[in-house]
Amino acid sequence: MCYGFSDHQAHAAAQTGGTGRRALLRGAVAGAVGLGATAALTGTAEAGSRGRGRTLVPRDLISIQLYSLRDDLNGEAGFDATLRSLARTGYPRVEQALGYFGRSAAELRAFYRRLGLRCTSSHDGISGDDAALATKISNARTLGQSYINVPYLDSPNLDDWKRYAEQMNHEAAAARRAGIRYGYHNHAHEFTRDLGGGVTPWDVLTSELDRRLVHLEIDIYWVVTGGINSGDGVRDPERFAIDVIRSAPQRVRQYHVKDRDPVTGDMADLGTGMIDFARIFRAHAVEEYIVENDTPDVTPLQTARVGYSYLRNVRC
């Protein structure tokens, strides 16, 4: 779940129809029929990733952030049909977001199990009190999750970021006692906002979060964007991302994997943008590779299919 684009921005993009690559992709789908459209776009995503080397991402470690599918989950398709489509695509895992859609955690786990899916991770904000924290952890255990991640925090004040870190350390300790790993998911502003004296939110988090308790869920698009926007990663965005990953005291256990349009800087479906994911994956392997695109190029399910195919075929 990322909040880099507001609903207003997304609506504006939809009204104008988009330009460049995204508009061309929409046109391609409009001019194709059924499986032909899927095959054409999937082939595009695979073209740049196939090679002679070994597969970098094991199938069992591929997941998808359900926020990417919010329009289908909340729309005509609905939750159940959308999850069935993900299972048919081949996904073994999902990262939970947007609630349980009328089910309890136990009922949702049973539904996922019938589809052959596992909910291994979730995006959950910092809890308001210890009772809410206990409920969050209990639901995560019921669902069978390995991870809970804080999806977004923001403030212009350095003291707020220190307080966020203290609260996350507290929650992470409780999660660890329940056998669940607790992490933080980044955006771009952690690398670009000056909290005073050149100190950034990323500086605060990586110095204050307990490395024994809190891991990082690195969103590759947002790290690359943060490097470009700050100027530190303009020449070599992937090197900037790798340096961020390697220099953090906290373990990077999960990736959010979404591409970046080289012209507009918008999010893009995997394999259609500028990011050399294979280079990053070679530098640091993780426990989970989570497909995401907040603004799907064509449809949410097309984003899911292209993303899954890309990760299945990305090689050394």
C-alpha positions as semicolon CSV with decimal commas, in nm:
position;residue;x (nm);y (nm);z (nm)
1;M;0,000;0,000;0,000
2;C;0,163;0,323;-0,112
3;Y;0,035;0,674;-0,089
4;G;0,259;0,848;-0,340
5;F;-0,032;0,954;-0,562
6;S;-0,351;1,106;-0,430
7;D;-0,697;1,004;-0,550
8;H;-0,717;1,346;-0,716
9;Q;-0,400;1,284;-0,915
10;A;-0,518;0,939;-1,017
11;H;-0,853;1,082;-1,128
12;A;-0,681;1,354;-1,328
13;A;-0,464;1,099;-1,505
14;A;-0,768;0,893;-1,591
15;Q;-0,951;1,197;-1,729
16;T;-0,666;1,294;-1,959
17;G;-0,609;0,937;-2,069
18;G;-0,235;0,952;-2,005
19;T;0,046;0,993;-2,253
20;G;0,333;0,791;-2,387
21;R;0,384;0,432;-2,280
22;R;0,074;0,409;-2,060
23;A;-0,160;0,540;-2,330
24;L;-0,004;0,304;-2,584
25;L;-0,060;0,010;-2,352
26;R;-0,424;0,104;-2,303
27;G;-0,461;0,133;-2,679
28;A;-0,303;-0,207;-2,731
29;V;-0,552;-0,369;-2,498
30;A;-0,843;-0,188;-2,658
31;G;-0,736;-0,319;-2,997
32;A;-0,675;-0,676;-2,887
33;V;-0,912;-0,946;-2,768
34;G;-0,907;-1,176;-2,463
35;L;-0,600;-1,391;-2,425
36;G;-0,434;-1,221;-2,718
37;A;-0,405;-0,899;-2,523
38;T;-0,270;-1,077;-2,219
39;A;-0,014;-1,267;-2,421
40;A;0,102;-0,955;-2,603
41;L;0,162;-0,755;-2,286
42;T;0,306;-1,046;-2,090
43;G;0,552;-1,102;-2,371
44;T;0,656;-0,737;-2,350
45;A;0,730;-0,773;-1,979
46;E;0,924;-1,094;-2,029
47;A;1,133;-0,971;-2,322
48;G;1,380;-0,771;-2,117
49;S;1,410;-1,020;-1,834
50;R;1,479;-1,353;-2,000
51;G;1,833;-1,470;-2,035
52;R;2,057;-1,771;-2,004
53;G;2,130;-1,732;-1,636
54;R;1,953;-1,874;-1,335
55;T;1,614;-1,752;-1,222
56;L;1,663;-1,490;-0,950
57;V;1,322;-1,512;-0,784
58;P;1,185;-1,849;-0,666
59;R;0,814;-1,881;-0,742
60;D;0,726;-1,951;-0,380
61;L;0,862;-1,609;-0,278
62;I;0,641;-1,408;-0,517
63;S;0,356;-1,207;-0,364
64;I;0,136;-0,911;-0,452
65;Q;0,023;-0,613;-0,247
66;L;-0,358;-0,615;-0,259
67;Y;-0,372;-0,233;-0,262
68;S;-0,272;-0,257;-0,629
69;L;-0,605;-0,432;-0,693
70;R;-0,826;-0,201;-0,487
71;D;-1,041;-0,096;-0,783
72;D;-1,131;-0,458;-0,856
73;L;-1,159;-0,560;-0,491
74;N;-1,402;-0,276;-0,422
75;G;-1,563;-0,275;-0,765
76;E;-1,775;-0,493;-0,987
77;A;-1,532;-0,785;-0,984
78;G;-1,531;-0,801;-0,605
79;F;-1,293;-0,954;-0,355
80;D;-1,363;-1,323;-0,407
81;A;-1,339;-1,324;-0,787
82;T;-1,026;-1,107;-0,784
83;L;-0,847;-1,340;-0,543
84;R;-0,948;-1,640;-0,753
85;S;-0,790;-1,470;-1,054
86;L;-0,467;-1,415;-0,859
87;A;-0,458;-1,782;-0,768
88;R;-0,515;-1,885;-1,130
89;T;-0,232;-1,654;-1,237
90;G;0,002;-1,852;-1,013
91;Y;0,055;-1,632;-0,709
92;P;0,129;-1,838;-0,397
93;R;0,115;-1,538;-0,158
94;V;-0,058;-1,206;-0,096
95;E;0,021;-0,907;0,121
96;Q;-0,295;-0,807;0,305
97;A;-0,442;-0,457;0,287
98;L;-0,782;-0,284;0,283
99;G;-0,948;-0,502;0,545
100;Y;-1,102;-0,849;0,547
101;F;-1,406;-0,778;0,326
102;G;-1,669;-0,905;0,564
103;R;-1,477;-1,205;0,695
104;S;-1,303;-1,270;1,021
105;A;-0,931;-1,344;1,012
106;A;-1,005;-1,716;1,053
107;E;-1,262;-1,713;0,773
108;L;-1,026;-1,524;0,546
109;R;-0,745;-1,770;0,608
110;A;-0,980;-2,059;0,522
111;F;-1,081;-1,881;0,200
112;Y;-0,718;-1,825;0,102
113;R;-0,636;-2,188;0,181
114;R;-0,912;-2,310;-0,052
115;L;-0,755;-2,103;-0,330
116;G;-0,403;-2,226;-0,258
117;L;-0,295;-1,882;-0,136
118;R;-0,118;-1,773;0,181
119;C;-0,137;-1,434;0,346
120;T;0,222;-1,396;0,457
121;S;0,241;-1,021;0,517
122;S;0,026;-0,717;0,581
123;H;0,031;-0,339;0,585
124;D;-0,094;-0,207;0,919
125;G;-0,035;0,136;1,064
126;I;0,100;0,199;1,412
127;S;-0,168;0,098;1,663
128;G;-0,343;0,355;1,876
129;D;-0,301;0,158;2,197
130;D;-0,187;-0,179;2,330
131;A;-0,535;-0,330;2,290
132;A;-0,535;-0,244;1,919
133;L;-0,181;-0,380;1,892
134;A;-0,288;-0,708;2,051
135;T;-0,576;-0,738;1,803
136;K;-0,346;-0,665;1,510
137;I;-0,098;-0,930;1,618
138;S;-0,371;-1,183;1,694
139;N;-0,524;-1,139;1,348
140;A;-0,182;-1,171;1,186
141;R;-0,119;-1,497;1,373
142;T;-0,460;-1,631;1,272
143;L;-0,391;-1,549;0,908
144;G;-0,055;-1,724;0,932
145;Q;0,151;-1,416;0,856
146;S;0,526;-1,399;0,886
147;Y;0,542;-1,018;0,863
148;I;0,359;-0,701;0,965
149;N;0,474;-0,376;0,804
150;V;0,399;-0,012;0,878
151;P;0,309;0,127;0,534
152;Y;0,354;0,502;0,572
153;L;0,461;0,770;0,817
154;D;0,524;1,138;0,761
155;S;0,607;1,450;0,955
156;P;0,827;1,759;0,908
157;N;0,945;1,727;1,269
158;L;1,250;1,529;1,375
159;D;1,102;1,450;1,718
160;D;0,799;1,288;1,555
161;W;1,024;1,050;1,363
162;K;1,204;0,958;1,684
163;R;0,868;0,893;1,846
164;Y;0,761;0,680;1,548
165;A;1,076;0,471;1,586
166;E;1,015;0,427;1,959
167;Q;0,657;0,314;1,896
168;M;0,766;0,072;1,624
169;N;1,030;-0,078;1,852
170;H;0,759;-0,134;2,114
171;E;0,526;-0,298;1,864
172;A;0,804;-0,504;1,711
173;A;0,892;-0,649;2,050
174;A;0,531;-0,760;2,097
175;A;0,520;-0,903;1,745
176;R;0,845;-1,092;1,802
177;R;0,698;-1,257;2,112
178;A;0,417;-1,381;1,885
179;G;0,664;-1,511;1,627
180;I;0,598;-1,237;1,370
181;R;0,856;-1,006;1,211
182;Y;0,780;-0,634;1,212
183;G;0,898;-0,396;0,943
184;Y;0,881;-0,051;0,790
185;H;0,791;0,026;0,427
186;N;0,953;0,336;0,275
187;H;0,848;0,605;0,031
188;A;1,062;0,876;-0,129
189;H;1,026;1,150;0,131
190;E;1,236;0,960;0,384
191;F;1,536;1,038;0,161
192;T;1,449;1,392;0,054
193;R;1,300;1,572;0,355
194;D;1,543;1,784;0,558
195;L;1,447;1,767;0,927
196;G;1,721;2,015;1,013
197;G;2,093;2,016;0,963
198;G;2,066;1,784;0,667
199;V;1,916;1,502;0,877
200;T;1,653;1,301;0,687
201;P;1,377;1,071;0,816
202;W;1,580;0,778;0,682
203;D;1,874;0,885;0,898
204;V;1,648;0,887;1,203
205;L;1,479;0,555;1,130
206;T;1,795;0,363;1,054
207;S;1,964;0,497;1,367
208;E;1,666;0,458;1,604
209;L;1,491;0,137;1,492
210;D;1,614;-0,168;1,683
211;R;1,790;-0,383;1,424
212;R;1,717;-0,693;1,633
213;L;1,342;-0,631;1,610
214;V;1,259;-0,424;1,303
215;H;1,333;-0,510;0,942
216;L;1,289;-0,306;0,624
217;E;1,046;-0,367;0,343
218;I;1,222;-0,173;0,069
219;D;1,000;-0,026;-0,199
220;I;1,237;-0,017;-0,494
221;Y;1,039;0,238;-0,696
222;W;1,032;0,481;-0,407
223;V;1,402;0,437;-0,323
224;V;1,493;0,502;-0,688
225;T;1,260;0,802;-0,695
226;G;1,404;0,933;-0,369
227;G;1,755;0,903;-0,510
228;I;1,660;1,087;-0,827
229;N;1,466;1,360;-0,644
230;S;1,743;1,417;-0,390
231;G;2,009;1,424;-0,663
232;D;2,209;1,148;-0,496
233;G;2,089;0,878;-0,733
234;V;2,050;1,062;-1,062
235;R;2,353;0,910;-1,233
236;D;2,298;0,555;-1,113
237;P;1,958;0,496;-0,947
238;E;2,015;0,123;-0,897
239;R;2,349;0,187;-0,726
240;F;2,176;0,433;-0,495
241;A;1,916;0,168;-0,409
242;I;2,181;-0,095;-0,348
243;D;2,376;0,142;-0,124
244;V;2,059;0,215;0,076
245;I;1,997;-0,157;0,120
246;R;2,354;-0,244;0,215
247;S;2,417;0,049;0,447
248;A;2,104;0,009;0,661
249;P;2,171;-0,157;0,997
250;Q;1,828;-0,320;0,973
251;R;1,787;-0,633;0,760
252;V;1,607;-0,587;0,429
253;R;1,376;-0,889;0,421
254;Q;1,111;-0,787;0,166
255;Y;1,089;-0,588;-0,157
256;H;0,802;-0,400;-0,311
257;V;0,873;-0,440;-0,681
258;K;0,729;-0,181;-0,918
259;D;0,884;-0,009;-1,217
260;R;0,934;0,359;-1,304
261;D;0,854;0,532;-1,631
262;P;1,181;0,689;-1,752
263;V;1,006;0,995;-1,896
264;T;0,726;1,082;-1,654
265;G;0,860;0,922;-1,338
266;D;0,522;0,754;-1,289
267;M;0,484;0,402;-1,156
268;A;0,484;0,138;-1,428
269;D;0,411;-0,231;-1,467
270;L;0,716;-0,453;-1,425
271;G;0,944;-0,475;-1,726
272;T;0,800;-0,166;-1,896
273;G;1,010;0,094;-1,716
274;M;1,369;0,190;-1,639
275;I;1,467;-0,007;-1,328
276;D;1,721;-0,287;-1,362
277;F;1,571;-0,517;-1,100
278;A;1,807;-0,804;-1,177
279;R;2,101;-0,590;-1,071
280;I;1,936;-0,511;-0,737
281;F;1,824;-0,870;-0,681
282;R;2,176;-0,996;-0,747
283;A;2,315;-0,752;-0,493
284;H;2,069;-0,852;-0,221
285;A;1,821;-1,139;-0,217
286;V;1,518;-1,118;0,010
287;E;1,257;-1,345;0,164
288;E;0,964;-1,203;-0,034
289;Y;0,922;-1,019;-0,366
290;I;0,593;-0,829;-0,370
291;V;0,447;-0,701;-0,698
292;E;0,291;-0,356;-0,672
293;N;0,169;-0,072;-0,890
294;D;-0,058;0,187;-0,730
295;T;-0,164;0,311;-1,074
296;P;-0,197;0,003;-1,298
297;D;-0,106;0,065;-1,659
298;V;-0,413;-0,109;-1,802
299;T;-0,615;-0,297;-1,540
300;P;-0,527;-0,421;-1,191
301;L;-0,536;-0,786;-1,297
302;Q;-0,320;-0,710;-1,600
303;T;-0,065;-0,552;-1,367
304;A;-0,080;-0,867;-1,154
305;R;-0,027;-1,097;-1,453
306;V;0,256;-0,895;-1,603
307;G;0,426;-0,863;-1,264
308;Y;0,406;-1,233;-1,190
309;S;0,539;-1,325;-1,533
310;Y;0,825;-1,078;-1,501
311;L;0,941;-1,209;-1,166
312;R;0,914;-1,570;-1,282
313;N;1,148;-1,491;-1,572
314;V;1,394;-1,235;-1,438
315;R;1,741;-1,390;-1,460
316;C;2,108;-1,318;-1,404
